Structures are given as C-alpha cells and as structure tokens.
Amino acid sequence: MSTNGMNSVVSQYNVATTVNRLVSAANAKGLTVFGQREFAAGAGETKRPTILLLVGNPNVISQLVNASQVLAIDLPMKMLVWQDTDGKVHIGFNDPNWVMQRHGVTELAELTTRMRGSLEAIANEAATAAATAH
C-alpha cells in the first residue's frame, strides 16, 4: 500500500520479530542499520509499539547528498514498524522516488528506483515467511 509517498506492508509477525527480521534482511542486502528508536520506551505508560530504523548504504547516501545537500534531511532512509489499534503490525518507508521529487532531484531516477526495490524487498522479506520449495 502507498499513501502520500509512504509505502507499507502488513507483517505476519509481532513487532519485535518484525524488527529483527528487518535488520537481518537489511544487512543481507548490504545496507547499514545506523540506528533504532523505540518511541514508547520511557514514556511511563503503555503504548502500542512504534520503532523507527535508519537504514541505508553510505556510498549511495553520499551520491545523493552530492546531488543535493538538502536531501540529507531525509537520509538515511527510515523504516517504521508499528502495531495498529487492531493489533496488526506494519512496516512503512518513504518511497525514495517521492523523496527525490520532494527535493526536485530528477537526475538520479535509476538509483532511487533501485533503492525503492531494495526497501520493498527487505520489507516483504521481514513481513512474510519464506516460501517453501516443492
């Protein structure tokens, strides 16, 4: 699903497992997980889990920032894992093509399309069980 430049998929796992699978999938694709932020931690009350991961490839980030320094406000890319009011777990991320459009960068369309493919692949891998071969 895509809304206002943000893509999301529903995970069949709980939040903790989804985050672990997302980190593993990102690392397997050669991406760096730069950080993780749990928004409910330390809030003093029970909240639905909401975890933000910063992911990317340092070389790609450098190319993007060299094309337009203001892109740095949206880099590294963010992947959000959250549990909704119905108990469903989601993985969301901004579409890199939408981010480039936001900043008026058009010359890197091929690169950002590959970035989108990588983010979609790791989100789908983290969200669903691997198909079994028959």
N, CA, C and O atoms as a DFTB+ gen file, in Angstrom:
536 C
 N C O
     1  1       0.836      -1.171       0.000
     2  2       0.000       0.000       0.000
     3  2       0.887       1.242       0.000
     4  3       1.941       1.250       0.636
     5  1       0.469       2.289      -0.707
     6  2       1.223       3.530      -0.766
     7  2       0.284       4.707      -0.506
     8  3      -0.768       4.825      -1.135
     9  1       0.674       5.572       0.422
    10  2      -0.105       6.754       0.748
    11  2       0.837       7.931       0.929
    12  3       1.745       7.890       1.759
    13  1       0.616       8.984       0.148
    14  2       1.418      10.207       0.268
    15  2       2.919       9.933       0.287
    16  3       3.648      10.514       1.091
    17  1       3.374       9.063      -0.582
    18  2       4.796       8.766      -0.674
    19  2       5.304       7.739       0.307
    20  3       6.488       7.403       0.293
    21  1       4.428       7.229       1.164
    22  2       4.852       6.211       2.125
    23  2       4.267       4.864       1.727
    24  3       3.057       4.723       1.553
    25  1       5.139       3.886       1.587
    26  2       4.735       2.519       1.272
    27  2       4.660       1.729       2.567
    28  3       5.431       1.972       3.496
    29  1       3.727       0.780       2.628
    30  2       3.666      -0.062       3.820
    31  2       3.176      -1.457       3.466
    32  3       2.452      -1.664       2.492
    33  1       3.600      -2.408       4.297
    34  2       3.154      -3.791       4.189
    35  2       2.779      -4.266       5.588
    36  3       3.306      -3.776       6.587
    37  1       1.874      -5.215       5.642
    38  2       1.472      -5.801       6.915
    39  2       2.370      -7.003       7.182
    40  3       2.602      -7.826       6.297
    41  1       2.865      -7.095       8.395
    42  2       3.722      -8.203       8.791
    43  2       2.895      -9.300       9.440
    44  3       1.898      -9.028      10.109
    45  1       3.311     -10.518       9.240
    46  2       2.635     -11.633       9.908
    47  2       3.269     -11.937      11.261
    48  3       2.884     -12.899      11.926
    49  1       4.237     -11.123      11.670
    50  2       4.957     -11.326      12.926
    51  2       4.659     -10.203      13.915
    52  3       4.109      -9.166      13.543
    53  1       5.025     -10.418      15.175
    54  2       4.894      -9.350      16.159
    55  2       5.961      -8.289      15.892
    56  3       6.822      -8.474      15.032
    57  1       5.906      -7.190      16.621
    58  2       6.817      -6.072      16.367
    59  2       8.275      -6.473      16.554
    60  3       9.104      -6.199      15.686
    61  1       8.599      -7.117      17.670
    62  2       9.999      -7.478      17.953
    63  2      10.558      -8.395      16.875
    64  3      11.673      -8.182      16.397
    65  1       9.804      -9.402      16.492
    66  2      10.265     -10.328      15.457
    67  2      10.388      -9.606      14.123
    68  3      11.346      -9.830      13.383
    69  1       9.435      -8.747      13.811
    70  2       9.485      -7.989      12.557
    71  2      10.729      -7.121      12.505
    72  3      11.408      -7.073      11.479
    73  1      11.037      -6.430      13.604
    74  2      12.239      -5.577      13.642
    75  2      13.492      -6.426      13.447
    76  3      14.369      -6.060      12.665
    77  1      13.586      -7.551      14.147
    78  2      14.754      -8.430      13.999
    79  2      14.899      -8.924      12.560
    80  3      16.001      -8.950      12.011
    81  1      13.776      -9.317      11.958
    82  2      13.803      -9.793      10.570
    83  2      14.176      -8.656       9.613
    84  3      14.872      -8.877       8.622
    85  1      13.714      -7.449       9.912
    86  2      14.022      -6.292       9.076
    87  2      15.511      -5.970       9.128
    88  3      16.122      -5.697       8.095
    89  1      16.093      -6.001      10.315
    90  2      17.534      -5.756      10.466
    91  2      18.330      -6.820       9.714
    92  3      19.282      -6.497       9.004
    93  1      17.948      -8.073       9.864
    94  2      18.648      -9.168       9.168
    95  2      18.537      -9.022       7.654
    96  3      19.520      -9.203       6.936
    97  1      17.343      -8.696       7.174
    98  2      17.138      -8.539       5.727
    99  2      17.935      -7.356       5.192
   100  3      18.508      -7.437       4.105
   101  1      17.976      -6.262       5.940
   102  2      18.746      -5.088       5.513
   103  2      20.234      -5.424       5.449
   104  3      20.906      -5.088       4.474
   105  1      20.746      -6.082       6.478
   106  2      22.160      -6.463       6.489
   107  2      22.487      -7.405       5.339
   108  3      23.544      -7.283       4.719
   109  1      21.590      -8.343       5.049
   110  2      21.814      -9.295       3.952
   111  2      21.859      -8.592       2.610
   112  3      22.524      -9.070       1.692
   113  1      21.165      -7.460       2.471
   114  2      21.181      -6.676       1.227
   115  2      22.356      -5.699       1.185
   116  3      22.500      -4.941       0.226
   117  1      23.190      -5.716       2.217
   118  2      24.346      -4.824       2.236
   119  2      24.048      -3.433       2.764
   120  3      24.864      -2.524       2.612
   121  1      22.886      -3.257       3.383
   122  2      22.553      -1.961       3.957
   123  2      23.031      -1.886       5.402
   124  3      23.128      -2.899       6.094
   125  1      23.323      -0.687       5.835
   126  2      23.724      -0.441       7.205
   127  2      22.508       0.018       7.990
   128  3      21.742       0.855       7.512
   129  1      22.320      -0.519       9.188
   130  2      21.298      -0.013      10.098
   131  2      22.022       0.966      11.013
   132  3      22.783       0.559      11.890
   133  1      21.782       2.249      10.804
   134  2      22.503       3.300      11.520
   135  2      21.970       3.536      12.923
   136  3      22.688       4.037      13.789
   137  1      20.712       3.177      13.151
   138  2      20.147       3.401      14.469
   139  2      18.732       2.884      14.554
   140  3      18.093       2.557      13.554
   141  1      18.265       2.821      15.797
   142  2      16.922       2.321      16.070
   143  2      16.358       3.152      17.212
   144  3      17.056       3.434      18.186
   145  1      15.087       3.545      17.093
   146  2      14.446       4.354      18.138
   147  2      13.091       3.767      18.477
   148  3      12.235       3.620      17.605
   149  1      12.895       3.430      19.747
   150  2      11.616       2.930      20.257
   151  2      10.885       4.137      20.835
   152  3      11.370       4.750      21.786
   153  1       9.749       4.481      20.290
   154  2       9.052       5.693      20.723
   155  2       8.278       5.527      22.018
   156  3       8.045       6.517      22.711
   157  1       7.872       4.320      22.371
   158  2       7.125       4.131      23.615
   159  2       8.034       3.973      24.824
   160  3       7.575       4.130      25.955
   161  1       9.299       3.669      24.618
   162  2      10.218       3.432      25.734
   163  2      10.373       4.693      26.582
   164  3      10.585       5.788      26.061
   165  1      10.264       4.516      27.879
   166  2      10.464       5.629      28.797
   167  2       9.292       6.585      28.878
   168  3       9.383       7.619      29.540
   169  1       8.187       6.255      28.213
   170  2       7.045       7.161      28.210
   171  2       6.252       7.092      29.511
   172  3       5.427       7.966      29.777
   173  1       6.491       6.064      30.325
   174  2       5.798       5.950      31.593
   175  2       4.380       5.429      31.468
   176  3       3.636       5.401      32.448
   177  1       4.008       5.024      30.286
   178  2       2.680       4.459      30.083
   179  2       2.758       3.421      28.963
   180  3       3.706       3.408      28.178
   181  1       1.760       2.566      28.902
   182  2       1.739       1.544      27.867
   183  2       1.255       2.166      26.565
   184  3       0.185       2.774      26.525
   185  1       2.017       2.022      25.528
   186  2       1.648       2.495      24.196
   187  2       1.871       1.358      23.220
   188  3       2.638       0.432      23.484
   189  1       1.190       1.440      22.090
   190  2       1.441       0.443      21.055
   191  2       2.874       0.609      20.575
   192  3       3.355       1.735      20.443
   193  1       3.558      -0.488      20.315
   194  2       4.954      -0.419      19.873
   195  2       5.103       0.360      18.569
   196  3       4.332       0.182      17.626
   197  1       6.108       1.223      18.541
   198  2       6.442       2.020      17.368
   199  2       7.960       2.147      17.343
   200  3       8.551       2.782      18.216
   201  1       8.590       1.537      16.337
   202  2      10.055       1.507      16.271
   203  2      10.510       2.027      14.909
   204  3      10.027       1.586      13.867
   205  1      11.440       2.966      14.939
   206  2      11.994       3.567      13.734
   207  2      13.421       3.076      13.539
   208  3      14.234       3.124      14.463
   209  1      13.723       2.603      12.336
   210  2      15.080       2.203      11.970
   211  2      15.609       3.157      10.910
   212  3      14.871       3.552      10.007
   213  1      16.868       3.525      11.010
   214  2      17.554       4.310       9.985
   215  2      18.424       3.355       9.189
   216  3      19.318       2.718       9.747
   217  1      18.169       3.248       7.881
   218  2      18.890       2.276       7.058
   219  2      19.402       2.929       5.774
   220  3      18.820       3.888       5.267
   221  1      20.485       2.391       5.274
   222  2      20.989       2.884       4.000
   223  2      22.366       2.355       3.693
   224  3      22.972       1.622       4.474
   225  1      22.835       2.747       2.545
   226  2      24.172       2.422       2.074
   227  2      24.967       3.722       2.084
   228  3      24.602       4.659       1.373
   229  1      26.044       3.812       2.867
   230  2      26.798       5.065       2.963
   231  2      27.255       5.615       1.604
   232  3      27.267       6.830       1.407
   233  1      27.626       4.744       0.679
   234  2      28.054       5.217      -0.648
   235  2      26.906       5.844      -1.422
   236  3      27.083       6.864      -2.087
   237  1      25.738       5.240      -1.336
   238  2      24.565       5.787      -2.015
   239  2      24.152       7.101      -1.366
   240  3      23.812       8.060      -2.058
   241  1      24.181       7.145      -0.046
   242  2      23.832       8.382       0.657
   243  2      24.754       9.508       0.214
   244  3      24.300      10.631      -0.009
   245  1      26.041       9.219       0.084
   246  2      26.993      10.242      -0.378
   247  2      26.649      10.746      -1.776
   248  3      26.703      11.948      -2.034
   249  1      26.297       9.837      -2.673
   250  2      25.898      10.240      -4.037
   251  2      24.685      11.164      -4.001
   252  3      24.631      12.171      -4.708
   253  1      23.722      10.806      -3.169
   254  2      22.501      11.598      -3.091
   255  2      22.766      12.986      -2.512
   256  3      22.263      13.984      -3.028
   257  1      23.550      13.047      -1.448
   258  2      23.854      14.338      -0.827
   259  2      24.715      15.193      -1.757
   260  3      24.587      16.417      -1.765
   261  1      25.590      14.558      -2.538
   262  2      26.374      15.313      -3.520
   263  2      25.480      15.912      -4.602
   264  3      25.782      16.981      -5.132
   265  1      24.388      15.236      -4.933
   266  2      23.453      15.745      -5.933
   267  2      22.652      16.928      -5.381
   268  3      22.357      17.876      -6.109
   269  1      22.304      16.866      -4.096
   270  2      21.546      17.938      -3.457
   271  2      21.723      17.823      -1.949
   272  3      21.255      16.867      -1.329
   273  1      22.398      18.797      -1.370
   274  2      22.686      18.737       0.064
   275  2      21.430      18.672       0.921
   276  3      21.459      18.075       1.997
   277  1      20.332      19.267       0.476
   278  2      19.125      19.263       1.303
   279  2      18.508      17.874       1.417
   280  3      17.658      17.651       2.279
   281  1      18.922      16.928       0.557
   282  2      18.459      15.546       0.693
   283  2      18.881      14.946       2.037
   284  3      18.255      14.005       2.527
   285  1      19.925      15.486       2.617
   286  2      20.429      14.955       3.885
   287  2      19.366      14.988       4.984
   288  3      19.453      14.218       5.941
   289  1      18.370      15.861       4.865
   290  2      17.308      15.917       5.875
   291  2      16.474      14.630       5.868
   292  3      15.855      14.290       6.877
   293  1      16.456      13.915       4.740
   294  2      15.671      12.686       4.609
   295  2      16.525      11.425       4.556
   296  3      16.023      10.347       4.240
   297  1      17.804      11.555       4.860
   298  2      18.712      10.411       4.802
   299  2      19.385      10.209       6.153
   300  3      19.597      11.184       6.873
   301  1      19.724       8.992       6.518
   302  2      19.408       7.764       5.803
   303  2      17.900       7.539       5.767
   304  3      17.141       8.179       6.495
   305  1      17.488       6.618       4.906
   306  2      16.072       6.295       4.788
   307  2      15.584       5.725       6.118
   308  3      16.347       5.135       6.884
   309  1      14.304       5.917       6.362
   310  2      13.700       5.432       7.600
   311  2      12.728       4.302       7.294
   312  3      12.014       4.337       6.292
   313  1      12.708       3.307       8.161
   314  2      11.725       2.238       8.079
   315  2      11.045       2.174       9.444
   316  3      11.704       2.061      10.478
   317  1       9.729       2.248       9.426
   318  2       8.951       2.310      10.650
   319  2       8.186       1.004      10.836
   320  3       7.545       0.512       9.908
   321  1       8.259       0.455      12.029
   322  2       7.487      -0.740      12.389
   323  2       6.546      -0.318      13.503
   324  3       6.980       0.225      14.519
   325  1       5.232      -0.573      13.309
   326  2       4.268      -0.189      14.325
   327  2       3.112      -1.176      14.396
   328  3       2.812      -1.896      13.444
   329  1       2.481      -1.179      15.557
   330  2       1.303      -2.009      15.782
   331  2       0.089      -1.092      15.831
   332  3       0.053      -0.147      16.619
   333  1      -0.909      -1.371      14.986
   334  2      -2.086      -0.516      14.956
   335  2      -3.089      -0.901      16.039
   336  3      -2.847      -1.824      16.816
   337  1      -4.206      -0.197      16.089
   338  2      -5.206      -0.422      17.140
   339  2      -5.870      -1.793      17.039
   340  3      -6.444      -2.277      18.014
   341  1      -5.794      -2.423      15.861
   342  2      -6.347      -3.772      15.682
   343  2      -5.329      -4.862      15.987
   344  3      -5.634      -6.050      15.882
   345  1      -4.116      -4.456      16.365
   346  2      -3.074      -5.428      16.672
   347  2      -2.239      -5.844      15.483
   348  3      -1.320      -6.649      15.635
   349  1      -2.532      -5.313      14.286
   350  2      -1.726      -5.644      13.104
   351  2      -0.411      -4.886      13.158
   352  3      -0.345      -3.746      13.621
   353  1       0.638      -5.547      12.674
   354  2       1.974      -4.941      12.640
   355  2       2.266      -4.534      11.202
   356  3       2.027      -5.299      10.268
   357  1       2.785      -3.321      11.035
   358  2       3.074      -2.758       9.719
   359  2       4.540      -2.375       9.624
   360  3       5.184      -2.063      10.626
   361  1       5.058      -2.403       8.400
   362  2       6.371      -1.842       8.084
   363  2       6.114      -0.755       7.047
   364  3       5.483      -1.005       6.021
   365  1       6.602       0.444       7.317
   366  2       6.425       1.547       6.382
   367  2       7.751       2.210       6.062
   368  3       8.679       2.209       6.871
   369  1       7.820       2.781       4.858
   370  2       9.004       3.548       4.462
   371  2       8.614       4.548       3.387
   372  3       7.701       4.308       2.596
   373  1       9.318       5.670       3.370
   374  2       9.095       6.653       2.323
   375  2       9.653       6.134       1.006
   376  3      10.743       5.563       0.962
   377  1       8.900       6.335      -0.056
   378  2       9.357       5.952      -1.387
   379  2      10.513       6.879      -1.773
   380  3      10.332       8.096      -1.806
   381  1      11.696       6.330      -2.065
   382  2      12.832       7.182      -2.435
   383  2      12.535       8.093      -3.629
   384  3      13.045       9.212      -3.687
   385  1      11.717       7.630      -4.582
   386  2      11.361       8.486      -5.717
   387  2      10.555       9.696      -5.248
   388  3      10.737      10.800      -5.763
   389  1       9.675       9.496      -4.283
   390  2       8.901      10.596      -3.715
   391  2       9.831      11.581      -2.993
   392  3       9.661      12.795      -3.101
   393  1      10.808      11.049      -2.261
   394  2      11.765      11.911      -1.547
   395  2      12.546      12.767      -2.540
   396  3      12.743      13.961      -2.314
   397  1      12.991      12.157      -3.640
   398  2      13.749      12.914      -4.639
   399  2      12.874      13.992      -5.275
   400  3      13.323      15.117      -5.493
   401  1      11.626      13.642      -5.569
   402  2      10.692      14.609      -6.139
   403  2      10.483      15.770      -5.170
   404  3      10.424      16.928      -5.584
   405  1      10.374      15.458      -3.893
   406  2      10.198      16.483      -2.860
   407  2      11.311      17.526      -2.922
   408  3      11.080      18.712      -2.683
   409  1      12.523      17.068      -3.247
   410  2      13.681      17.953      -3.270
   411  2      14.052      18.412      -4.681
   412  3      15.056      19.101      -4.863
   413  1      13.252      18.037      -5.673
   414  2      13.497      18.484      -7.042
   415  2      14.680      17.819      -7.710
   416  3      15.240      18.369      -8.658
   417  1      15.076      16.642      -7.236
   418  2      16.198      15.916      -7.819
   419  2      15.640      14.908      -8.824
   420  3      14.907      13.992      -8.453
   421  1      15.992      15.085     -10.094
   422  2      15.455      14.204     -11.137
   423  2      16.530      13.356     -11.807
   424  3      16.210      12.367     -12.467
   425  1      17.780      13.720     -11.652
   426  2      18.848      13.037     -12.396
   427  2      19.246      11.679     -11.822
   428  3      20.069      10.986     -12.419
   429  1      18.691      11.287     -10.694
   430  2      19.078      10.021     -10.071
   431  2      17.927       9.012     -10.035
   432  3      17.851       8.179      -9.133
   433  1      17.040       9.097     -11.018
   434  2      15.838       8.252     -11.026
   435  2      16.184       6.766     -11.013
   436  3      15.530       5.991     -10.314
   437  1      17.193       6.356     -11.767
   438  2      17.556       4.933     -11.809
   439  2      18.039       4.463     -10.430
   440  3      17.666       3.382      -9.976
   441  1      18.850       5.259      -9.784
   442  2      19.365       4.924      -8.457
   443  2      18.228       4.841      -7.434
   444  3      18.167       3.895      -6.648
   445  1      17.341       5.817      -7.444
   446  2      16.274       5.819      -6.453
   447  2      15.248       4.711      -6.718
   448  3      14.620       4.211      -5.785
   449  1      15.082       4.335      -7.964
   450  2      14.207       3.198      -8.271
   451  2      14.809       1.909      -7.715
   452  3      14.084       1.064      -7.189
   453  1      16.128       1.753      -7.827
   454  2      16.790       0.584      -7.224
   455  2      16.669       0.619      -5.702
   456  3      16.470      -0.417      -5.068
   457  1      16.791       1.812      -5.118
   458  2      16.634       1.951      -3.672
   459  2      15.241       1.496      -3.248
   460  3      15.088       0.764      -2.270
   461  1      14.228       1.934      -3.991
   462  2      12.856       1.533      -3.671
   463  2      12.720       0.013      -3.726
   464  3      12.114      -0.596      -2.844
   465  1      13.288      -0.592      -4.768
   466  2      13.235      -2.049      -4.897
   467  2      13.882      -2.748      -3.713
   468  3      13.365      -3.753      -3.224
   469  1      15.000      -2.225      -3.252
   470  2      15.686      -2.818      -2.090
   471  2      14.848      -2.680      -0.832
   472  3      14.715      -3.636      -0.067
   473  1      14.280      -1.501      -0.608
   474  2      13.454      -1.292       0.580
   475  2      12.204      -2.166       0.544
   476  3      11.813      -2.734       1.564
   477  1      11.581      -2.276      -0.620
   478  2      10.408      -3.154      -0.752
   479  2      10.788      -4.606      -0.478
   480  3      10.058      -5.329       0.201
   481  1      11.931      -5.026      -1.008
   482  2      12.360      -6.414      -0.836
   483  2      12.615      -6.736       0.632
   484  3      12.191      -7.787       1.114
   485  1      13.298      -5.850       1.348
   486  2      13.573      -6.161       2.748
   487  2      12.304      -6.063       3.588
   488  3      12.142      -6.826       4.540
   489  1      11.402      -5.141       3.257
   490  2      10.132      -5.058       3.991
   491  2       9.324      -6.332       3.775
   492  3       8.782      -6.892       4.728
   493  1       9.241      -6.793       2.534
   494  2       8.483      -8.016       2.251
   495  2       9.129      -9.238       2.876
   496  3       8.434     -10.121       3.378
   497  1      10.451      -9.294       2.850
   498  2      11.143     -10.422       3.469
   499  2      10.925     -10.443       4.971
   500  3      10.740     -11.507       5.561
   501  1      10.946      -9.275       5.590
   502  2      10.750      -9.197       7.041
   503  2       9.310      -9.508       7.436
   504  3       9.059     -10.016       8.529
   505  1       8.366      -9.203       6.548
   506  2       6.951      -9.305       6.885
   507  2       6.348     -10.686       6.666
   508  3       5.328     -11.025       7.266
   509  1       6.975     -11.481       5.810
   510  2       6.347     -12.748       5.453
   511  2       7.329     -13.909       5.569
   512  3       8.543     -13.736       5.458
   513  1       6.779     -15.077       5.792
   514  2       7.601     -16.297       5.859
   515  2       8.111     -16.618       4.477
   516  3       7.424     -16.384       3.483
   517  1       9.300     -17.146       4.409
   518  2       9.869     -17.561       3.127
   519  2       9.048     -18.697       2.556
   520  3       8.611     -19.592       3.280
   521  1       8.845     -18.654       1.255
   522  2       8.099     -19.726       0.585
   523  2       8.924     -21.008       0.652
   524  3      10.148     -20.973       0.535
   525  1       8.260     -22.111       0.836
   526  2       8.967     -23.378       0.867
   527  2       9.005     -23.965      -0.539
   528  3       8.004     -23.940      -1.255
   529  1      10.131     -24.478      -0.921
   530  2      10.295     -25.080      -2.249
   531  2       9.695     -26.472      -2.265
   532  3       9.826     -27.231      -1.304
   533  1       9.044     -26.796      -3.351
   534  2       8.443     -28.120      -3.513
   535  2       9.114     -28.848      -4.627
   536  3       8.753     -29.986      -4.926
